[in-house]
Amino acid sequence: MKIVCVLGSPHGLKGNTSRLLGHVLEGAEALGAEAEIVSLEPGTVQPCDACDACHKIGRCKQKDAFEAICERIAAADGLVLASPNYIQSVSAQMKAFMDRCCGVVHRLGFEGKYGASIVTSGGGGDDPIIDYMNRFLVITGVRPVGGVHATMGALPEGQFTDGLIRSARELGEKLVKAWRGQRVDPETEREMEEFRQRMRQLVTFRRDEWLYEYAYWQEKEGEGCRQV
């Protein structure tokens, strides 16, 4: 299994989010997975400027690392998102990446992959951020298997406990096992199918403007896209 990890911490590989991600990858790699970390250090991916190019021509016009990152994800089997909790949301770096995935979302362009989410914070409130990132995975076509988070202010001397490390490694193992068994969760499948239909409707409505995406849905589902 090949896993791409998108790390949205401005501290890069030196922060707590990277440390927690490392333990998740220990679990995945113990079962034979290969992992690559893409660090969204400031300036790596610029904010979306709403030019609509991704919908019209299938690629972003901005000259940064975004398209290369998407190519890496497309070639992988799994996608892990890791971000600090900044004011009850993901980091600016992670949000910029997510916003730039608008075209991916319209096509559920990462379909068939499995994923997980990782969050760290100083003072807690992390579960909604895990849910938010896992929801993002679903609307890009990825099946999330869960998440893990660390509230640094509640940990002894800011160090991960044995139980937290174990949970992180178990998440990595779970990701690999889910991919190997092609496991599906009925609720996730229902949610993904509802979103797929919604995107087909939206793209069909904008078919005269969003030429690339309309052609994509025609090729993927033939005349079904016309009859939504």
ABEGO torsion letter per residue (X at the ends): XBBBBBBABAAEAABAAAAAAAAAAAAAAAAGBBBBBBBBBBGABBBBAGAGAAAAAGBBABBBAAAAAAAAAAABABBBBBBBBBGGBBBAAAAAAAAAAAAAAAAGAABGBBBBBBBBBAAEGAAAAAAAAAAAAAAAGBBBAEBBBBBAAABBGGBBBAAAAAAAAAAAAAAAAAAAAGBBBAAAAAAAAAAAAAAAAAAAAAAAABAAAAAAAAAAAEAAAAAX
